[in-house]
């Protein structure tokens, strides 16, 4: 999946653990863990809530990169 994130870094900056972050944005600790590992892509509304809690833009946390094709 070409969606990368810096959630763990931003979460550390505001000094909260995964459980606290989950409670602040309305999801479980497991969901935060899955997002950080790249196993789960959040909805737009969840990404916006996460960014708001961290005090940054969505683009500061989440980066989408197109997969490069080997075809020429």
PQR file with spaces between the fields and no chain letter, atoms N, CA, C, O and H, PARSE charges and radii, in Angstrom:
ATOM       1  N    UNK     1       0.854   -1.177    0.000 -0.4000 1.5000
ATOM       2  CA   UNK     1       0.000    0.000    0.000 -0.0000 2.0000
ATOM       3  C    UNK     1       0.897    1.237    0.000  0.5500 1.7000
ATOM       4  O    UNK     1       1.815    1.318    0.816 -0.5500 1.4000
ATOM       5  N    UNK     2       0.666    2.176   -0.866 -0.4000 1.5000
ATOM       6  CA   UNK     2       1.542    3.344   -0.978 -0.0000 2.0000
ATOM       7  C    UNK     2       1.209    4.491   -0.025  0.5500 1.7000
ATOM       8  O    UNK     2       1.612    5.627   -0.276 -0.5500 1.4000
ATOM       9  H    UNK     2      -0.080    2.110   -1.529  0.4000 1.0000
ATOM      10  N    UNK     3       0.482    4.221    1.062 -0.4000 1.5000
ATOM      11  CA   UNK     3       0.183    5.268    2.043 -0.0000 2.0000
ATOM      12  C    UNK     3       1.156    5.113    3.214  0.5500 1.7000
ATOM      13  O    UNK     3       1.140    4.106    3.921 -0.5500 1.4000
ATOM      14  H    UNK     3       0.155    3.298    1.266  0.4000 1.0000
ATOM      15  N    UNK     4       1.996    6.118    3.403 -0.4000 1.5000
ATOM      16  CA   UNK     4       2.980    6.091    4.478 -0.0000 2.0000
ATOM      17  C    UNK     4       2.563    7.090    5.544  0.5500 1.7000
ATOM      18  O    UNK     4       1.843    8.048    5.262 -0.5500 1.4000
ATOM      19  H    UNK     4       2.009    6.936    2.828  0.4000 1.0000
ATOM      20  N    UNK     5       3.025    6.859    6.782 -0.4000 1.5000
ATOM      21  CA   UNK     5       2.637    7.786    7.835 -0.0000 2.0000
ATOM      22  C    UNK     5       3.753    8.010    8.847  0.5500 1.7000
ATOM      23  O    UNK     5       4.675    7.207    8.988 -0.5500 1.4000
ATOM      24  H    UNK     5       3.610    6.081    7.011  0.4000 1.0000
ATOM      25  N    UNK     6       3.632    9.125    9.537 -0.4000 1.5000
ATOM      26  CA   UNK     6       4.552    9.498   10.611 -0.0000 2.0000
ATOM      27  C    UNK     6       3.760    9.672   11.903  0.5500 1.7000
ATOM      28  O    UNK     6       4.068   10.533   12.727 -0.5500 1.4000
ATOM      29  H    UNK     6       2.883    9.777    9.423  0.4000 1.0000
ATOM      30  N    UNK     7       2.736    8.837   12.064 -0.4000 1.5000
ATOM      31  CA   UNK     7       1.860    8.961   13.228 -0.0000 2.0000
ATOM      32  C    UNK     7       2.618    8.737   14.528  0.5500 1.7000
ATOM      33  O    UNK     7       2.438    9.490   15.485 -0.5500 1.4000
ATOM      34  H    UNK     7       2.486    8.137   11.395  0.4000 1.0000
ATOM      35  N    UNK     8       3.459    7.719   14.576 -0.4000 1.5000
ATOM      36  CA   UNK     8       4.188    7.423   15.813 -0.0000 2.0000
ATOM      37  C    UNK     8       5.019    8.632   16.244  0.5500 1.7000
ATOM      38  O    UNK     8       5.051    8.980   17.425 -0.5500 1.4000
ATOM      39  H    UNK     8       3.605    7.107   13.799  0.4000 1.0000
ATOM      40  N    UNK     9       5.683    9.260   15.295 -0.4000 1.5000
ATOM      41  CA   UNK     9       6.504   10.436   15.579 -0.0000 2.0000
ATOM      42  C    UNK     9       5.654   11.588   16.129  0.5500 1.7000
ATOM      43  O    UNK     9       6.021   12.220   17.118 -0.5500 1.4000
ATOM      44  H    UNK     9       5.657    8.977   14.337  0.4000 1.0000
ATOM      45  N    UNK    10       4.526   11.850   15.485 -0.4000 1.5000
ATOM      46  CA   UNK    10       3.669   12.951   15.925 -0.0000 2.0000
ATOM      47  C    UNK    10       2.983   12.629   17.251  0.5500 1.7000
ATOM      48  O    UNK    10       2.753   13.519   18.069 -0.5500 1.4000
ATOM      49  H    UNK    10       4.227   11.336   14.681  0.4000 1.0000
ATOM      50  N    UNK    11       2.663   11.376   17.456 -0.4000 1.5000
ATOM      51  CA   UNK    11       2.061   10.964   18.730 -0.0000 2.0000
ATOM      52  C    UNK    11       3.061   11.178   19.867  0.5500 1.7000
ATOM      53  O    UNK    11       2.693   11.637   20.948 -0.5500 1.4000
ATOM      54  H    UNK    11       2.849   10.653   16.791  0.4000 1.0000
ATOM      55  N    UNK    12       4.318   10.844   19.615 -0.4000 1.5000
ATOM      56  CA   UNK    12       5.361   11.039   20.627 -0.0000 2.0000
ATOM      57  C    UNK    12       5.555   12.528   20.944  0.5500 1.7000
ATOM      58  O    UNK    12       5.812   12.896   22.091 -0.5500 1.4000
ATOM      59  H    UNK    12       4.617   10.471   18.736  0.4000 1.0000
ATOM      60  N    UNK    13       5.432   13.373   19.927 -0.4000 1.5000
ATOM      61  CA   UNK    13       5.606   14.817   20.134 -0.0000 2.0000
ATOM      62  C    UNK    13       4.568   15.388   21.101  0.5500 1.7000
ATOM      63  O    UNK    13       4.856   16.312   21.861 -0.5500 1.4000
ATOM      64  H    UNK    13       5.223   13.075   18.996  0.4000 1.0000
ATOM      65  N    UNK    14       3.363   14.827   21.061 -0.4000 1.5000
ATOM      66  CA   UNK    14       2.336   15.333   21.979 -0.0000 2.0000
ATOM      67  C    UNK    14       2.261   14.510   23.268  0.5500 1.7000
ATOM      68  O    UNK    14       1.445   14.790   24.147 -0.5500 1.4000
ATOM      69  H    UNK    14       3.129   14.076   20.443  0.4000 1.0000
ATOM      70  N    UNK    15       3.125   13.490   23.370 -0.4000 1.5000
ATOM      71  CA   UNK    15       3.273   12.747   24.614 -0.0000 2.0000
ATOM      72  C    UNK    15       2.126   11.841   24.996  0.5500 1.7000
ATOM      73  O    UNK    15       1.774   11.740   26.172 -0.5500 1.4000
ATOM      74  H    UNK    15       3.787   13.263   22.656  0.4000 1.0000
ATOM      75  N    UNK    16       1.534   11.177   24.006 -0.4000 1.5000
ATOM      76  CA   UNK    16       0.451   10.237   24.314 -0.0000 2.0000
ATOM      77  C    UNK    16       0.796    8.842   23.796  0.5500 1.7000
ATOM      78  O    UNK    16       1.517    8.692   22.810 -0.5500 1.4000
ATOM      79  H    UNK    16       1.820   11.259   23.052  0.4000 1.0000
ATOM      80  N    UNK    17       0.269    7.829   24.476 -0.4000 1.5000
ATOM      81  CA   UNK    17       0.484    6.460   24.008 -0.0000 2.0000
ATOM      82  C    UNK    17      -0.629    6.071   23.030  0.5500 1.7000
ATOM      83  O    UNK    17      -1.540    6.858   22.770 -0.5500 1.4000
ATOM      84  H    UNK    17      -0.316    7.951   25.278  0.4000 1.0000
ATOM      85  N    UNK    18      -0.547    4.869   22.502 -0.4000 1.5000
ATOM      86  CA   UNK    18      -1.532    4.426   21.507 -0.0000 2.0000
ATOM      87  C    UNK    18      -2.938    4.392   22.079  0.5500 1.7000
ATOM      88  O    UNK    18      -3.888    4.767   21.393 -0.5500 1.4000
ATOM      89  H    UNK    18       0.193    4.230   22.714  0.4000 1.0000
ATOM      90  N    UNK    19      -3.089    3.959   23.303 -0.4000 1.5000
ATOM      91  CA   UNK    19      -4.426    3.910   23.925 -0.0000 2.0000
ATOM      92  C    UNK    19      -5.016    5.300   24.079  0.5500 1.7000
ATOM      93  O    UNK    19      -6.192    5.522   23.793 -0.5500 1.4000
ATOM      94  H    UNK    19      -2.317    3.654   23.860  0.4000 1.0000
ATOM      95  N    UNK    20      -4.193    6.233   24.530 -0.4000 1.5000
ATOM      96  CA   UNK    20      -4.665    7.610   24.707 -0.0000 2.0000
ATOM      97  C    UNK    20      -5.036    8.232   23.358  0.5500 1.7000
ATOM      98  O    UNK    20      -6.063    8.899   23.234 -0.5500 1.4000
ATOM      99  H    UNK    20      -3.237    6.054   24.762  0.4000 1.0000
ATOM     100  N    UNK    21      -4.195    8.006   22.356 -0.4000 1.5000
ATOM     101  CA   UNK    21      -4.487    8.544   21.021 -0.0000 2.0000
ATOM     102  C    UNK    21      -5.794    7.960   20.500  0.5500 1.7000
ATOM     103  O    UNK    21      -6.631    8.682   19.957 -0.5500 1.4000
ATOM     104  H    UNK    21      -3.361    7.464   22.457  0.4000 1.0000
ATOM     105  N    UNK    22      -5.964    6.668   20.664 -0.4000 1.5000
ATOM     106  CA   UNK    22      -7.202    6.025   20.223 -0.0000 2.0000
ATOM     107  C    UNK    22      -8.423    6.650   20.880  0.5500 1.7000
ATOM     108  O    UNK    22      -9.422    6.930   20.217 -0.5500 1.4000
ATOM     109  H    UNK    22      -5.284    6.082   21.105  0.4000 1.0000
ATOM     110  N    UNK    23      -8.336    6.868   22.192 -0.4000 1.5000
ATOM     111  CA   UNK    23      -9.455    7.471   22.920 -0.0000 2.0000
ATOM     112  C    UNK    23      -9.724    8.893   22.432  0.5500 1.7000
ATOM     113  O    UNK    23     -10.877    9.317   22.351 -0.5500 1.4000
ATOM     114  H    UNK    23      -7.525    6.641   22.731  0.4000 1.0000
ATOM     115  N    UNK    24      -8.672    9.620   22.112 -0.4000 1.5000
ATOM     116  CA   UNK    24      -8.823   11.012   21.667 -0.0000 2.0000
ATOM     117  C    UNK    24      -9.485   11.127   20.296  0.5500 1.7000
ATOM     118  O    UNK    24     -10.155   12.119   20.008 -0.5500 1.4000
ATOM     119  H    UNK    24      -7.736    9.276   22.178  0.4000 1.0000
ATOM     120  N    UNK    25      -9.296   10.106   19.445 -0.4000 1.5000
ATOM     121  CA   UNK    25      -9.852   10.177   18.090 -0.0000 2.0000
ATOM     122  C    UNK    25     -11.009    9.204   17.874  0.5500 1.7000
ATOM     123  O    UNK    25     -11.575    9.148   16.782 -0.5500 1.4000
ATOM     124  H    UNK    25      -8.752    9.300   19.679  0.4000 1.0000
ATOM     125  N    UNK    26     -11.363    8.437   18.906 -0.4000 1.5000
ATOM     126  CA   UNK    26     -12.538    7.575   18.834 -0.0000 2.0000
ATOM     127  C    UNK    26     -12.329    6.209   18.208  0.5500 1.7000
ATOM     128  O    UNK    26     -13.247    5.644   17.613 -0.5500 1.4000
ATOM     129  H    UNK    26     -10.903    8.482   19.793  0.4000 1.0000
ATOM     130  N    UNK    27     -11.102    5.671   18.343 -0.4000 1.5000
ATOM     131  CA   UNK    27     -10.833    4.319   17.846 -0.0000 2.0000
ATOM     132  C    UNK    27     -10.077    3.548   18.919  0.5500 1.7000
ATOM     133  O    UNK    27      -9.732    4.105   19.961 -0.5500 1.4000
ATOM     134  H    UNK    27     -10.356    6.130   18.826  0.4000 1.0000
ATOM     135  N    UNK    28      -9.822    2.284   18.670 -0.4000 1.5000
ATOM     136  CA   UNK    28      -9.112    1.453   19.644 -0.0000 2.0000
ATOM     137  C    UNK    28      -7.598    1.638   19.531  0.5500 1.7000
ATOM     138  O    UNK    28      -7.093    2.175   18.545 -0.5500 1.4000
ATOM     139  H    UNK    28     -10.102    1.832   17.823  0.4000 1.0000
ATOM     140  N    UNK    29      -6.889    1.181   20.565 -0.4000 1.5000
ATOM     141  CA   UNK    29      -5.432    1.178   20.536 -0.0000 2.0000
ATOM     142  C    UNK    29      -4.938    0.342   19.369  0.5500 1.7000
ATOM     143  O    UNK    29      -3.950    0.688   18.721 -0.5500 1.4000
ATOM     144  H    UNK    29      -7.299    0.745   21.366  0.4000 1.0000
ATOM     145  N    UNK    30      -5.633   -0.768   19.101 -0.4000 1.5000
ATOM     146  CA   UNK    30      -5.244   -1.659   18.019 -0.0000 2.0000
ATOM     147  C    UNK    30      -5.308   -0.947   16.672  0.5500 1.7000
ATOM     148  O    UNK    30      -4.449   -1.166   15.818 -0.5500 1.4000
ATOM     149  H    UNK    30      -6.435   -1.050   19.628  0.4000 1.0000
ATOM     150  N    UNK    31      -6.309   -0.103   16.475 -0.4000 1.5000
ATOM     151  CA   UNK    31      -6.427    0.640   15.220 -0.0000 2.0000
ATOM     152  C    UNK    31      -5.244    1.590   15.058  0.5500 1.7000
ATOM     153  O    UNK    31      -4.683    1.697   13.967 -0.5500 1.4000
ATOM     154  H    UNK    31      -7.006    0.075   17.169  0.4000 1.0000
ATOM     155  N    UNK    32      -4.861    2.276   16.126 -0.4000 1.5000
ATOM     156  CA   UNK    32      -3.708    3.176   16.060 -0.0000 2.0000
ATOM     157  C    UNK    32      -2.451    2.372   15.722  0.5500 1.7000
ATOM     158  O    UNK    32      -1.644    2.792   14.892 -0.5500 1.4000
ATOM     159  H    UNK    32      -5.317    2.189   17.012  0.4000 1.0000
ATOM     160  N    UNK    33      -2.293    1.233   16.358 -0.4000 1.5000
ATOM     161  CA   UNK    33      -1.141    0.364   16.085 -0.0000 2.0000
ATOM     162  C    UNK    33      -1.118   -0.073   14.620  0.5500 1.7000
ATOM     163  O    UNK    33      -0.068   -0.043   13.979 -0.5500 1.4000
ATOM     164  H    UNK    33      -2.948    0.892   17.032  0.4000 1.0000
ATOM     165  N    UNK    34      -2.264   -0.475   14.095 -0.4000 1.5000
ATOM     166  CA   UNK    34      -2.340   -0.913   12.695 -0.0000 2.0000
ATOM     167  C    UNK    34      -2.016    0.224   11.736  0.5500 1.7000
ATOM     168  O    UNK    34      -1.358    0.001   10.720 -0.5500 1.4000
ATOM     169  H    UNK    34      -3.118   -0.499   14.615  0.4000 1.0000
ATOM     170  N    UNK    35      -2.464    1.435   12.039 -0.4000 1.5000
ATOM     171  CA   UNK    35      -2.156    2.591   11.202 -0.0000 2.0000
ATOM     172  C    UNK    35      -0.650    2.832   11.213  0.5500 1.7000
ATOM     173  O    UNK    35      -0.041    3.029   10.161 -0.5500 1.4000
ATOM     174  H    UNK    35      -2.999    1.616   12.865  0.4000 1.0000
ATOM     175  N    UNK    36      -0.052    2.816   12.397 -0.4000 1.5000
ATOM     176  CA   UNK    36       1.386    3.068   12.515 -0.0000 2.0000
ATOM     177  C    UNK    36       2.208    2.032   11.767  0.5500 1.7000
ATOM     178  O    UNK    36       3.236    2.366   11.178 -0.5500 1.4000
ATOM     179  H    UNK    36      -0.547    2.656   13.252  0.4000 1.0000
ATOM     180  N    UNK    37       1.770    0.783   11.783 -0.4000 1.5000
ATOM     181  CA   UNK    37       2.484   -0.285   11.070 -0.0000 2.0000
ATOM     182  C    UNK    37       2.241   -0.252    9.569  0.5500 1.7000
ATOM     183  O    UNK    37       2.952   -0.912    8.811 -0.5500 1.4000
ATOM     184  H    UNK    37       0.935    0.512   12.262  0.4000 1.0000
ATOM     185  N    UNK    38       1.250    0.506    9.136 -0.4000 1.5000
ATOM     186  CA   UNK    38       0.907    0.536    7.721 -0.0000 2.0000
ATOM     187  C    UNK    38      -0.016   -0.578    7.295  0.5500 1.7000
ATOM     188  O    UNK    38      -0.189   -0.828    6.102 -0.5500 1.4000
ATOM     189  H    UNK    38       0.672    1.042    9.751  0.4000 1.0000
ATOM     190  N    UNK    39      -0.618   -1.258    8.275 -0.4000 1.5000
ATOM     191  CA   UNK    39      -1.539   -2.358    7.980 -0.0000 2.0000
ATOM     192  C    UNK    39      -2.973   -1.887    7.761  0.5500 1.7000
ATOM     193  O    UNK    39      -3.821   -2.662    7.319 -0.5500 1.4000
ATOM     194  H    UNK    39      -0.477   -1.056    9.244  0.4000 1.0000
ATOM     195  N    UNK    40      -3.246   -0.626    8.066 -0.4000 1.5000
ATOM     196  CA   UNK    40      -4.602   -0.088    7.960 -0.0000 2.0000
ATOM     197  C    UNK    40      -4.527    1.356    7.486  0.5500 1.7000
ATOM     198  O    UNK    40      -3.770    2.160    8.030 -0.5500 1.4000
ATOM     199  H    UNK    40      -2.557    0.004    8.426  0.4000 1.0000
ATOM     200  N    UNK    41      -5.307    1.674    6.483 -0.4000 1.5000
ATOM     201  CA   UNK    41      -5.394    3.053    5.996 -0.0000 2.0000
ATOM     202  C    UNK    41      -6.643    3.688    6.587  0.5500 1.7000
ATOM     203  O    UNK    41      -7.750    3.189    6.381 -0.5500 1.4000
ATOM     204  H    UNK    41      -5.922    1.021    6.041  0.4000 1.0000
ATOM     205  N    UNK    42      -6.477    4.777    7.314 -0.4000 1.5000
ATOM     206  CA   UNK    42      -7.633    5.395    7.963 -0.0000 2.0000
ATOM     207  C    UNK    42      -8.558    6.074    6.959  0.5500 1.7000
ATOM     208  O    UNK    42      -8.138    6.458    5.867 -0.5500 1.4000
ATOM     209  H    UNK    42      -5.578    5.182    7.481  0.4000 1.0000
ATOM     210  N    UNK    43      -9.802    6.214    7.342 -0.4000 1.5000
ATOM     211  CA   UNK    43     -10.746    6.984    6.543 -0.0000 2.0000
ATOM     212  C    UNK    43     -10.309    8.438    6.544  0.5500 1.7000
ATOM     213  O    UNK    43      -9.478    8.844    7.356 -0.5500 1.4000
ATOM     214  H    UNK    43     -10.143    5.903    8.229  0.4000 1.0000
ATOM     215  N    UNK    44     -10.864    9.211    5.643 -0.4000 1.5000
ATOM     216  CA   UNK    44     -10.539   10.632    5.590 -0.0000 2.0000
ATOM     217  C    UNK    44     -10.909   11.304    6.910  0.5500 1.7000
ATOM     218  O    UNK    44     -10.137   12.106    7.436 -0.5500 1.4000
ATOM     219  H    UNK    44     -11.539    8.881    4.983  0.4000 1.0000
ATOM     220  N    UNK    45     -12.077   10.984    7.443 -0.4000 1.5000
ATOM     221  CA   UNK    45     -12.500   11.631    8.686 -0.0000 2.0000
ATOM     222  C    UNK    45     -11.586   11.257    9.852  0.5500 1.7000
ATOM     223  O    UNK    45     -11.295   12.104   10.696 -0.5500 1.4000
ATOM     224  H    UNK    45     -12.704   10.333    7.016  0.4000 1.0000
ATOM     225  N    UNK    46     -11.131   10.010    9.913 -0.4000 1.5000
ATOM     226  CA   UNK    46     -10.212    9.606   10.976 -0.0000 2.0000
ATOM     227  C    UNK    46      -8.861   10.288   10.788  0.5500 1.7000
ATOM     228  O    UNK    46      -8.267   10.747   11.764 -0.5500 1.4000
ATOM     229  H    UNK    46     -11.368    9.322    9.227  0.4000 1.0000
ATOM     230  N    UNK    47      -8.370   10.363    9.572 -0.4000 1.5000
ATOM     231  CA   UNK    47      -7.099   11.049    9.311 -0.0000 2.0000
ATOM     232  C    UNK    47      -7.188   12.515    9.738  0.5500 1.7000
ATOM     233  O    UNK    47      -6.240   13.057   10.307 -0.5500 1.4000
ATOM     234  H    UNK    47      -8.852    9.990    8.780  0.4000 1.0000
ATOM     235  N    UNK    48      -8.312   13.147    9.468 -0.4000 1.5000
ATOM     236  CA   UNK    48      -8.502   14.546    9.864 -0.0000 2.0000
ATOM     237  C    UNK    48      -8.540   14.691   11.390  0.5500 1.7000
ATOM     238  O    UNK    48      -7.966   15.634   11.935 -0.5500 1.4000
ATOM     239  H    UNK    48      -9.082   12.707    9.006  0.4000 1.0000
ATOM     240  N    UNK    49      -9.208   13.766   12.077 -0.4000 1.5000
ATOM     241  CA   UNK    49      -9.258   13.815   13.545 -0.0000 2.0000
ATOM     242  C    UNK    49      -7.863   13.623   14.141  0.5500 1.7000
ATOM     243  O    UNK    49      -7.483   14.316   15.084 -0.5500 1.4000
ATOM     244  H    UNK    49      -9.674   13.000   11.635  0.4000 1.0000
ATOM     245  N    UNK    50      -7.106   12.678   13.582 -0.4000 1.5000
ATOM     246  CA   UNK    50      -5.741   12.437   14.065 -0.0000 2.0000
ATOM     247  C    UNK    50      -4.888   13.695   13.886  0.5500 1.7000
ATOM     248  O    UNK    50      -4.182   14.107   14.807 -0.5500 1.4000
ATOM     249  H    UNK    50      -7.415   12.115   12.815  0.4000 1.0000
ATOM     250  N    UNK    51      -4.956   14.298   12.707 -0.4000 1.5000
ATOM     251  CA   UNK    51      -4.163   15.502   12.434 -0.0000 2.0000
ATOM     252  C    UNK    51      -4.556   16.628   13.383  0.5500 1.7000
ATOM     253  O    UNK    51      -3.690   17.348   13.880 -0.5500 1.4000
ATOM     254  H    UNK    51      -5.529   13.963   11.959  0.4000 1.0000
ATOM     255  N    UNK    52      -5.844   16.787   13.636 -0.4000 1.5000
ATOM     256  CA   UNK    52      -6.317   17.858   14.531 -0.0000 2.0000
ATOM     257  C    UNK    52      -5.779   17.657   15.940  0.5500 1.7000
ATOM     258  O    UNK    52      -5.321   18.608   16.573 -0.5500 1.4000
ATOM     259  H    UNK    52      -6.547   16.202   13.232  0.4000 1.0000
ATOM     260  N    UNK    53      -5.833   16.431   16.430 -0.4000 1.5000
ATOM     261  CA   UNK    53      -5.316   16.132   17.769 -0.0000 2.0000
ATOM     262  C    UNK    53      -3.816   16.411   17.843  0.5500 1.7000
ATOM     263  O    UNK    53      -3.325   16.898   18.861 -0.5500 1.4000
ATOM     264  H    UNK    53      -6.206   15.659   15.915  0.4000 1.0000
ATOM     265  N    UNK    54      -3.093   16.107   16.777 -0.4000 1.5000
ATOM     266  CA   UNK    54      -1.643   16.325   16.744 -0.0000 2.0000
ATOM     267  C    UNK    54      -1.279   17.782   16.458  0.5500 1.7000
ATOM     268  O    UNK    54      -0.123   18.174   16.620 -0.5500 1.4000
ATOM     269  H    UNK    54      -3.492   15.711   15.950  0.4000 1.0000
ATOM     270  N    UNK    55      -2.246   18.578   16.039 -0.4000 1.5000
ATOM     271  CA   UNK    55      -1.999   19.978   15.759 -0.0000 2.0000
ATOM     272  C    UNK    55      -1.230   20.227   14.472  0.5500 1.7000
ATOM     273  O    UNK    55      -0.500   21.211   14.348 -0.5500 1.4000
ATOM     274  H    UNK    55      -3.185   18.259   15.908  0.4000 1.0000
ATOM     275  N    UNK    56      -1.405   19.321   13.518 -0.4000 1.5000
ATOM     276  CA   UNK    56      -0.723   19.432   12.224 -0.0000 2.0000
ATOM     277  C    UNK    56      -1.720   19.165   11.104  0.5500 1.7000
ATOM     278  O    UNK    56      -2.888   18.875   11.364 -0.5500 1.4000
ATOM     279  H    UNK    56      -1.998   18.522   13.619  0.4000 1.0000
ATOM     280  N    UNK    57      -1.259   19.263    9.855 -0.4000 1.5000
ATOM     281  CA   UNK    57      -2.122   18.931    8.731 -0.0000 2.0000
ATOM     282  C    UNK    57      -2.070   17.429    8.457  0.5500 1.7000
ATOM     283  O    UNK    57      -1.154   16.738    8.903 -0.5500 1.4000
ATOM     284  H    UNK    57      -0.310   19.498    9.644  0.4000 1.0000
ATOM     285  N    UNK    58      -3.046   16.940    7.731 -0.4000 1.5000
ATOM     286  CA   UNK    58      -3.069   15.527    7.342 -0.0000 2.0000
ATOM     287  C    UNK    58      -1.795   15.179    6.564  0.5500 1.7000
ATOM     288  O    UNK    58      -1.221   14.104    6.735 -0.5500 1.4000
ATOM     289  H    UNK    58      -3.791   17.501    7.369  0.4000 1.0000
ATOM     290  N    UNK    59      -1.370   16.105    5.711 -0.4000 1.5000
ATOM     291  CA   UNK    59      -0.183   15.862    4.888 -0.0000 2.0000
ATOM     292  C    UNK    59       1.094   15.765    5.719  0.5500 1.7000
ATOM     293  O    UNK    59       2.068   15.155    5.278 -0.5500 1.4000
ATOM     294  H    UNK    59      -1.836   16.979    5.571  0.4000 1.0000
ATOM     295  N    UNK    60       1.107   16.352    6.907 -0.4000 1.5000
ATOM     296  CA   UNK    60       2.270   16.228    7.789 -0.0000 2.0000
ATOM     297  C    UNK    60       2.405   14.803    8.326  0.5500 1.7000
ATOM     298  O    UNK    60       3.507   14.352    8.639 -0.5500 1.4000
ATOM     299  H    UNK    60       0.317   16.848    7.266  0.4000 1.0000
ATOM     300  N    UNK    61       1.290   14.107    8.428 -0.4000 1.5000
ATOM     301  CA   UNK    61       1.307   12.745    8.981 -0.0000 2.0000
ATOM     302  C    UNK    61       1.268   11.687    7.886  0.5500 1.7000
ATOM     303  O    UNK    61       2.027   10.719    7.921 -0.5500 1.4000
ATOM     304  H    UNK    61       0.395   14.474    8.173  0.4000 1.0000
ATOM     305  N    UNK    62       0.379   11.877    6.915 -0.4000 1.5000
ATOM     306  CA   UNK    62       0.169   10.851    5.897 -0.0000 2.0000
ATOM     307  C    UNK    62       0.710   11.292    4.538  0.5500 1.7000
ATOM     308  O    UNK    62       0.505   12.428    4.110 -0.5500 1.4000
ATOM     309  H    UNK    62      -0.238   12.663    6.887  0.4000 1.0000
ATOM     310  N    UNK    63       1.403   10.374    3.872 -0.4000 1.5000
ATOM     311  CA   UNK    63       1.966   10.629    2.550 -0.0000 2.0000
ATOM     312  C    UNK    63       1.555    9.509    1.613  0.5500 1.7000
ATOM     313  O    UNK    63       1.735    8.330    1.918 -0.5500 1.4000
ATOM     314  H    UNK    63       1.570    9.451    4.220  0.4000 1.0000
ATOM     315  N    UNK    64       1.005    9.885    0.477 -0.4000 1.5000
ATOM     316  CA   UNK    64       0.626    8.911   -0.539 -0.0000 2.0000
ATOM     317  C    UNK    64       1.661    8.962   -1.651  0.5500 1.7000
ATOM     318  O    UNK    64       1.943   10.029   -2.196 -0.5500 1.4000
ATOM     319  H    UNK    64       0.859   10.843    0.229  0.4000 1.0000
ATOM     320  N    UNK    65       2.225    7.809   -1.986 -0.4000 1.5000
ATOM     321  CA   UNK    65       3.191    7.744   -3.073 -0.0000 2.0000
ATOM     322  C    UNK    65       2.710    6.721   -4.089  0.5500 1.7000
ATOM     323  O    UNK    65       2.392    5.581   -3.750 -0.5500 1.4000
ATOM     324  H    UNK    65       1.996    6.942   -1.543  0.4000 1.0000
ATOM     325  N    UNK    66       2.665    7.151   -5.331 -0.4000 1.5000
ATOM     326  CA   UNK    66       2.261    6.253   -6.407 -0.0000 2.0000
ATOM     327  C    UNK    66       3.265    5.117   -6.534  0.5500 1.7000
ATOM     328  O    UNK    66       4.475    5.320   -6.428 -0.5500 1.4000
ATOM     329  H    UNK    66       2.923    8.077   -5.606  0.4000 1.0000
ATOM     330  N    UNK    67       2.743    3.926   -6.761 -0.4000 1.5000
ATOM     331  CA   UNK    67       3.637    2.800   -7.005 -0.0000 2.0000
ATOM     332  C    UNK    67       4.193    2.925   -8.406  0.5500 1.7000
ATOM     333  O    UNK    67       3.461    3.203   -9.356 -0.5500 1.4000
ATOM     334  H    UNK    67       1.760    3.761   -6.847  0.4000 1.0000
ATOM     335  N    UNK    68       5.482    2.720   -8.525 -0.4000 1.5000
ATOM     336  CA   UNK    68       6.127    2.826   -9.825 -0.0000 2.0000
ATOM     337  C    UNK    68       5.983    1.516  -10.576  0.5500 1.7000
ATOM     338  O    UNK    68       6.183    0.438  -10.016 -0.5500 1.4000
ATOM     339  H    UNK    68       6.076    2.494   -7.753  0.4000 1.0000
ATOM     340  N    UNK    69       5.643    1.618  -11.821 -0.4000 1.5000
ATOM     341  CA   UNK    69       5.508    0.424  -12.660 -0.0000 2.0000
ATOM     342  C    UNK    69       6.820    0.157  -13.376  0.5500 1.7000
ATOM     343  O    UNK    69       7.555    1.089  -13.702 -0.5500 1.4000
ATOM     344  H    UNK    69       5.481    2.494  -12.276  0.4000 1.0000
ATOM     345  N    UNK    70       7.113   -1.107  -13.620 -0.4000 1.5000
ATOM     346  CA   UNK    70       8.351   -1.494  -14.313 -0.0000 2.0000
ATOM     347  C    UNK    70       8.206   -1.401  -15.824  0.5500 1.7000
ATOM     348  O    UNK    70       9.169   -1.604  -16.564 -0.5500 1.4000
ATOM     349  H    UNK    70       6.516   -1.864  -13.355  0.4000 1.0000
ATOM     350  N    UNK    71       6.995   -1.092  -16.275 -0.4000 1.5000
ATOM     351  CA   UNK    71       6.768   -1.013  -17.712 -0.0000 2.0000
ATOM     352  C    UNK    71       7.359    0.261  -18.276  0.5500 1.7000
ATOM     353  O    UNK    71       7.292    1.317  -17.647 -0.5500 1.4000
ATOM     354  H    UNK    71       6.212   -0.926  -15.674  0.4000 1.0000
ATOM     355  N    UNK    72       7.946    0.162  -19.477 -0.4000 1.5000
ATOM     356  CA   UNK    72       8.515    1.351  -20.119 -0.0000 2.0000
ATOM     357  C    UNK    72       7.834    1.656  -21.405  0.5500 1.7000
ATOM     358  O    UNK    72       8.189    2.625  -22.076 -0.5500 1.4000
ATOM     359  H    UNK    72       8.001   -0.696  -19.988  0.4000 1.0000
